[in-house]
Amino acid sequence: MIVIQRVRVRWSASSRGAPQANARRGLNRPIELPAPRPPGDVVVHDVLADEADNYSLRSDVLAGGVSIARSLGLWLAFDGSAVTVERLPGRAAFPRAGVSTRLFTLADGQVGRYEANFRLRFTDCACDPSWYYEDWVVHVSNGDAARDRFLRGEPDRVVDHRVHLYGGRSVRRRDH
């Protein structure tokens, strides 16, 4: 079983300033996994804190085969009991990702964390200049995970692809 939790924080372009950033600070942290989890080879816990909903947490739980990870923009590949996690190209206007990016390979029982942020268009039409922003923290467990697994302990693999979304240099990039 693979357990994935994606925690997203979403805000509008008009909320980019420091006071609004303080309102959403810390919302991109993992939360307890739901119980009971539905059966499936892959279980996804997708959590969203959206400015449009006053940052109240909404969560969905999906279960199925490995293709369910594609709904999060992830690709899973297996080699024996190890799983490799890749980020698929997405709709982000910034940073542009035209190819898949290998994030990490997890042995049985290991956990990986992927951090990223994005600037996205509300529509695919270039005529609409409306933007929104998302900050992601994604945890992947190769094997069943206790409800609090993503809250405690350090992951075995961490990939930080967060960038400065308003121009300028990267905030940080840490791959290991």
N, C-alpha and C positions, 0 to 999 in steps of 0.2 A: 504494500500500500504506500502511496505517495500522498502526503498531506501538504497542501499549499495554503498559506494565508497571505492575502494581499490587502494591505491597509492603505487606502488612498485618501488624501486631503485635496479638495478641489475648491478653487476660488476664482473670482473674476479679475479682469485687468484693473478694474477700479479699486481693488482691495490689495494692491501691491505694497502700500506704505507700511511703516513701522507699527502704527497702532493696530492695523488689521493683521499684521504678521504676529503680533502678540496674542491676538484672539485665537489663532490657529496653532500656536506653538505647542508642541508636545502631542498633537492629535495623531501624528503618524506613527504612534507606538503600537506594537502588537497587543492584542487582547486575548482573553481566554478563548480557546476553541470551544465550539458548541458541543453539547452531548445530548443525546447520543448522535454519533455521526452516521450518515447513511452508508450503506455498503457500496463499494466500488474500488477499482484499482487506483483511482485518483479521486481525492476529496478536496474540494476548493472551498475555502471560507473567504469570501470577498466582502470587505468592509469599506464603507465610504462615509466620510465626513464632508458634507458639501455646504459651502457658504449659503447656497440657495435654501437649505434646510436649517439654517442657523447652526451648522456644524454638528447636528445630532447624528449619531452613528446609525447607519443602516447596514444590515448584513444579509447576505445570501449564502446558502450552502448548496453546492452542486457536487454531484458524484457521477462517475462513469469511467470510461476508458481514458487512455492517455490523450486522446484528442480534446478532452475537456480543458486541458491546460492552454490550448490555443485561444480560448475565450479571454485569457489574460495576456495574450501575446507571448506565450512561452512555448517552447518545443522541448519535449522530453525524449531522450534516446537511452536505451538500455544496453549494457554490456555485462552480461551475467547479472549479479545482484547490484551493480553500480548503475547510477542514473546520471546522465549528463543533462544539464539545464541550459538552454539557449534562449536569448531574447530575440523574438522575431521582429522584422521591420514593422513599424507602426505608423500611425497617422500624425505623429508629432511634427509640428512645424519647426520646433527647436528642442533639443538638438536633433538634427536630421540623422536618421538611421536607415540607410539604404540596403543594408545586408544584415543577416543574422549575426548575433554576437554570442560567443560561448561565454557563459557565466562561470560555471563550476561543474565538477563531477563529484558526486557524493557516494561514498561507500554505504553499505547497509548500516542504518542507525545514525548516520550523520545528518546534520542540519546546515543549510546554507542561507545566507541573507543577501538580498539584492536591493540596493537603494538607488533611486533615480528620481528625477523631476523632469517635467515636460511643459512646453507651451503648445497648446492645441487650438485649432480653429473650431468654432462652433459648427461650421459647415465645411464641406469640401470645395465650396465656391470661392474663388479668389476675389469675387466682388463683395464679399462680406468680411470686413476687417475685425470681427468680434473674436476675442480670444478668451480662453480660460487656461488655468494652470493646474497641474497636479503634482503632488509629491507622493512617491510610493515607497513603501517598505514591504518587501515580499520575503516571506520565509518558506523554505521548502524542506520537508523532512522525508528522507528516504527510509520509510518504515512508519508504522503507526506512532503517534505522538500523544503524550499526556496532554490534558487540557491546558496546562500552564507551561508547556515546553518552550514556547516562543517568548515567554515572559522571563524565564530564568536561564542563567548560564549563557555562555558565549557560543555562537554558532561555530561550526568547524570551518566554514568558508564564508568570506565576506567580500562582496563586490560593491563598490560605491561609485556610481556613475552620475552623481548629482553635479549639475553645472550651474553657473550663474545665468539665470534665465533672462536677465535684462541687459545683457551685453557684458563685456569685460572678461576677465580671466575666470577660469574654473574655481569653484569654491574648494573642492578637494577631489582627489581621485585615489582610491586605495583598493588595490586588487591583491588578494592573496588566497 
